[in-house]
């Protein structure tokens, strides 16, 4: 926990109105039943929803663009002066995976590194979890605990504002008079009560699945289970589950030749392990040409390989994959069925 302030909802709207001349801000606004990140202007400040549930788009949309040129660029792309607000814990927790993949080791991915350094991340508590949320199944909370620069907790017709980084301080410094230091600590007790209520909601939503992470042993004991074939029957291999996932990070690089000067440039775009040809090799062999094998691989990648190598799961329980799936495949139901079909190791 960093420096704590309080700001009323009216003052927060006034603050946003004032900083829009200096900052490019994105925030969730409602479009039908969905919340989508939109560029905020003076005309749609009132449409921002910060305290309900997570937006449809994952945070990776702002850090690794869906399609971008990565060679022969004249200006390094960055997001300086840009802030994304309304990020829930399930989005921010995905940065554990991305930071490990792209910042650690001998080579730091320059595009991700630059945007990660520049982008201001403004979280907000999830106070209205929906039926697809399952963060608590994975030991996570429905409110941000880390990776944010600023977090907003709706309380008493305003927000508790938690500033946890220099970027967060920079974001509010020009209008710091809007923010009042918290003197009465009882307001924090009210926040904890709201957070506890959200935890209870998520736990109640998922109680009938009767599952709890980690799933590494369960997966290894059910590699040949018919559960994979059964759930894969409705998969249409659209890749939606991986594209909308905040932790999936596979990409494909293609080369394009300029017709005028014949210069070759490389472009990167998101890829999906659920596509039929994802692991097909030059000779035509495909070790995962069957749908159930690709479905199983996705679960193994998230809950076996990542945990074995890095000590954490590459899933945050956001439920986007459940929501987007045309085949109505629910990760929670898959694990529930695997648990029932578990083969006793001593059998």
C-alpha positions in Angstrom: 0.0 0.0 0.0 1.3 3.4 -1.0 0.1 6.9 -0.2 -3.7 7.1 0.4 -6.0 9.9 -0.6 -9.7 10.4 -0.9 -11.5 12.2 -3.8 -15.2 12.6 -4.4 -16.7 11.4 -7.7 -17.4 15.0 -8.7 -13.8 16.0 -8.1 -12.6 12.9 -9.9 -14.6 13.9 -13.0 -13.3 17.5 -12.7 -9.7 16.1 -12.4 -10.1 14.0 -15.5 -11.6 16.9 -17.4 -8.5 19.0 -16.6 -5.9 16.5 -17.4 -7.3 15.5 -20.8 -5.2 18.3 -22.4 -2.0 16.6 -21.2 -2.9 12.9 -21.1 -4.4 10.4 -23.5 -6.8 8.4 -21.3 -8.6 5.1 -21.9 -11.3 3.8 -19.6 -14.2 1.3 -19.7 -17.5 2.5 -21.0 -20.6 0.5 -21.5 -21.7 -0.7 -24.9 -24.7 -2.9 -24.5 -23.9 -5.6 -22.0 -20.2 -5.2 -22.4 -17.6 -2.8 -21.1 -15.0 -1.7 -23.6 -12.0 0.6 -23.2 -12.6 3.8 -25.0 -10.6 7.0 -25.5 -12.0 9.4 -23.0 -12.9 13.0 -24.0 -14.9 15.7 -22.2 -18.0 14.2 -24.0 -17.9 10.8 -22.4 -16.3 11.2 -19.0 -19.8 10.6 -17.5 -19.9 7.2 -19.2 -16.9 5.7 -17.4 -17.6 2.7 -15.3 -14.8 2.0 -12.8 -16.3 -0.1 -10.1 -18.3 -2.9 -11.8 -16.3 -5.7 -13.5 -13.5 -6.0 -16.0 -13.6 -4.7 -19.6 -13.8 -7.0 -22.5 -10.3 -6.2 -23.8 -7.2 -7.5 -22.0 -4.5 -5.2 -20.9 -2.1 -6.7 -23.4 -3.9 -4.7 -26.1 -2.0 -1.7 -24.8 1.4 -3.3 -24.3 1.8 -5.6 -27.3 -0.3 -4.5 -30.3 -2.3 -7.1 -32.2 -0.4 -6.2 -35.4 2.7 -4.1 -35.7 5.9 -3.5 -37.7 9.0 -4.4 -35.7 11.8 -3.6 -38.2 12.7 -0.7 -40.5 10.7 1.7 -38.3 11.6 5.4 -38.3 10.2 6.2 -34.9 10.1 3.9 -31.9 6.4 3.4 -30.9 5.6 4.4 -27.4 2.7 5.3 -25.2 4.2 8.2 -23.3 1.4 10.4 -21.8 -1.1 7.6 -22.0 -3.1 6.1 -19.0 -5.5 3.2 -18.8 -7.9 3.2 -15.9 -10.5 0.7 -14.6 -8.0 -2.2 -14.7 -9.1 -5.0 -12.4 -6.9 -7.3 -10.4 -7.3 -10.1 -13.1 -5.8 -7.8 -15.7 -3.0 -6.4 -13.6 -2.0 -9.9 -12.3 -1.4 -10.9 -16.0 1.7 -8.7 -15.9 3.4 -11.3 -13.8 3.5 -13.5 -16.9 4.4 -10.8 -19.3 7.1 -9.3 -17.2 8.7 -12.7 -16.9 8.4 -13.5 -20.6 9.5 -10.1 -22.0 11.7 -8.4 -19.4 13.8 -11.0 -17.7 16.7 -13.0 -19.1 19.4 -11.9 -21.5 17.1 -9.9 -23.8 14.3 -7.6 -22.9 11.7 -7.1 -25.6 12.1 -3.4 -26.5 8.5 -2.7 -27.5 7.0 -4.1 -24.4 9.7 -2.6 -22.2 9.1 0.9 -23.5 5.3 0.7 -23.2 5.5 -0.9 -19.8 7.7 1.9 -18.5 5.5 4.7 -20.0 1.9 3.5 -19.6 0.2 4.6 -16.4 -1.9 1.7 -15.0 -4.9 2.8 -13.0 -6.7 -0.1 -11.3 -10.1 -0.2 -9.6 -11.8 -2.6 -7.3 -14.2 -5.1 -8.9 -17.4 -4.6 -6.9 -19.8 -6.4 -9.2 -18.3 -9.7 -10.3 -20.1 -11.6 -13.1 -20.9 -15.3 -13.6 -17.7 -16.0 -15.5 -15.3 -14.6 -12.9 -13.2 -17.1 -11.0 -10.2 -15.3 -9.6 -10.6 -16.7 -6.1 -10.4 -20.2 -7.5 -6.8 -19.4 -8.4 -6.0 -17.7 -5.0 -6.4 -14.2 -6.4 -8.6 -11.4 -5.2 -11.3 -9.3 -7.0 -9.3 -6.1 -6.4 -5.8 -5.0 -7.4 -3.0 -6.0 -5.0 0.0 -5.1 -7.1 1.3 -3.9 -10.5 -0.8 -0.7 -10.4 0.4 2.9 -10.3 -2.9 4.1 -8.9 -5.9 2.2 -7.6 -9.4 3.5 -7.0 -11.7 1.9 -4.5 -15.3 3.3 -4.7 -16.5 4.3 -1.2 -18.8 7.0 0.3 -19.7 8.8 -3.0 -16.0 8.9 -3.9 -12.8 6.9 -4.2 -10.0 5.9 -2.0 -6.9 6.6 -4.1 -3.9 4.4 -3.6 -0.7 5.8 -5.2 2.0 3.2 -5.4 4.6 4.5 -7.9 6.3 7.6 -9.2 4.2 7.3 -12.4 1.1 7.5 -10.2 2.4 10.6 -8.5 3.2 12.2 -11.8 -0.3 11.5 -13.1 -1.9 13.5 -10.3 0.7 16.1 -9.4 -0.6 18.9 -11.6 -4.0 18.7 -9.9 -3.0 17.4 -6.5 -5.4 19.8 -4.8 -8.2 17.5 -5.7 -6.9 14.8 -3.5 -7.2 14.8 0.3 -5.0 12.7 2.5 -7.0 10.2 4.5 -7.1 11.0 8.2 -10.1 9.0 9.3 -8.9 5.4 9.0 -12.4 4.0 9.4 -13.0 4.5 5.7 -10.4 1.8 5.1 -12.5 -0.6 7.2 -15.5 0.2 4.9 -13.3 -0.6 1.9 -12.3 -4.0 3.4 -16.0 -4.8 4.0 -16.7 -4.1 0.3 -13.8 -6.2 -0.8 -14.9 -9.1 1.5 -18.3 -8.9 -0.1 -16.9 -9.2 -3.6 -14.8 -12.2 -2.5 -18.0 -13.8 -1.2 -19.8 -13.2 -4.5 -17.0 -14.8 -6.6 -16.7 -17.8 -4.2 -20.5 -18.3 -4.4 -20.4 -18.1 -8.2 -17.9 -20.9 -8.3 -18.9 -23.0 -5.3 -20.6 -25.7 -7.4 -17.5 -26.4 -9.5 -15.7 -27.5 -6.3 -12.2 -26.8 -7.7 -9.1 -25.0 -6.3 -5.7 -24.3 -7.8 -3.0 -25.5 -8.3 -4.0 -27.9 -11.0 -0.6 -29.3 -12.0 -1.1 -32.8 -10.4 -4.7 -33.0 -11.6 -3.6 -32.4 -15.2 -0.8 -34.9 -15.1 -3.1 -37.5 -13.8 -5.7 -37.0 -16.5 -3.7 -36.6 -19.7 -5.5 -39.4 -21.4 -8.9 -38.7 -20.0 -11.9 -38.7 -22.3 -12.9 -35.4 -20.7 -10.6 -33.6 -23.2 -12.4 -35.3 -26.2 -15.8 -34.5 -24.8 -15.2 -30.8 -24.2 -13.3 -30.4 -27.5 -16.3 -31.6 -29.5 -17.8 -28.1 -29.5 -14.5 -26.2 -30.2 -14.6 -24.4 -33.5 -10.8 -23.5 -33.4 -11.5 -19.8 -33.7 -8.7 -18.9 -31.3 -11.0 -16.5 -29.4 -10.0 -17.9 -26.0 -6.3 -17.1 -26.6 -6.8 -13.7 -28.3 -9.0 -12.4 -25.4 -6.8 -14.0 -22.7 -4.7 -11.4 -20.7 -1.8 -13.9 -20.3 -1.6 -15.7 -23.7 1.5 -14.3 -25.5 2.2 -16.4 -28.6 2.9 -14.4 -31.8 3.8 -15.0 -35.4 6.3 -12.9 -37.4 5.8 -12.4 -41.1 7.9 -10.6 -43.8 6.5 -8.1 -46.3 8.4 -6.6 -49.2 7.9 -3.0 -50.2 7.0 -2.8 -53.9 8.9 0.4 -54.5 12.3 -0.2 -52.9 12.0 -4.0 -52.3 12.9 -3.4 -48.6 11.8 -6.3 -46.4 10.1 -5.4 -43.1 9.0 -7.8 -40.4 5.6 -7.6 -38.8 4.4 -9.3 -35.6 0.8 -10.3 -34.8 -0.9 -12.4 -32.2 -1.1 -16.1 -32.8 -3.1 -19.0 -31.2 -2.2 -22.5 -30.1 -5.8 -23.4 -30.9 -5.3 -22.9 -34.7 -5.0 -26.2 -36.6 -1.6 -25.2 -38.1 0.0 -23.7 -35.1 2.6 -26.4 -34.6 2.6 -27.8 -38.2 6.3 -28.0 -39.4 7.8 -27.6 -42.9 7.5 -31.3 -43.7 3.8 -31.2 -43.0 3.7 -33.1 -39.8 1.4 -31.8 -37.1 1.8 -33.2 -33.6 -1.4 -31.5 -32.4 -3.8 -31.7 -35.4 -6.7 -33.0 -33.2 -8.8 -30.5 -31.3 -8.6 -32.2 -28.0 -4.8 -32.2 -28.1 -4.8 -28.4 -28.7 -7.4 -27.8 -26.0 -5.3 -29.9 -23.5 -2.1 -28.1 -24.5 -3.6 -24.8 -23.6 -4.4 -26.0 -20.1 -1.0 -27.6 -19.7 0.8 -24.5 -20.9 -1.0 -22.3 -18.3 -1.2 -24.7 -15.3 1.7 -27.1 -15.8 4.6 -25.7 -17.8 4.4 -22.2 -16.3 4.0 -23.5 -12.8 6.8 -26.0 -13.2 9.2 -23.4 -14.6 8.2 -20.2 -12.9 6.2 -21.1 -9.9 2.9 -19.5 -10.9 -0.1 -20.2 -13.2 -0.6 -18.2 -16.5 -4.2 -17.6 -15.7 -5.8 -14.9 -13.7 -9.4 -16.1 -13.5 -10.8 -13.2 -15.6 -13.3 -15.5 -17.3 -13.0 -13.9 -20.7 -12.3 -17.3 -22.4 -15.6 -18.6 -20.9 -17.5 -15.6 -22.1 -16.1 -15.5 -25.7 -16.2 -19.3 -26.5 -18.6 -20.2 -29.3 -18.5 -23.8 -28.2 -19.5 -22.9 -24.6 -16.3 -24.5 -23.2 -15.9 -23.4 -19.6 -12.5 -23.9 -18.0 -14.1 -24.4 -14.6 -16.3 -27.2 -15.9 -13.3 -28.8 -17.6 -11.4 -28.9 -14.3 -14.5 -30.1 -12.4 -14.9 -33.0 -14.9 -11.2 -33.8 -14.7 -11.4 -33.9 -10.9 -14.3 -36.4 -11.1 -12.4 -38.5 -13.7 -9.1 -38.4 -11.9 -7.2 -41.6 -12.0 -5.8 -42.7 -8.7 -2.0 -42.7 -8.8 -1.9 -45.9 -6.8 -4.4 -47.8 -8.9 
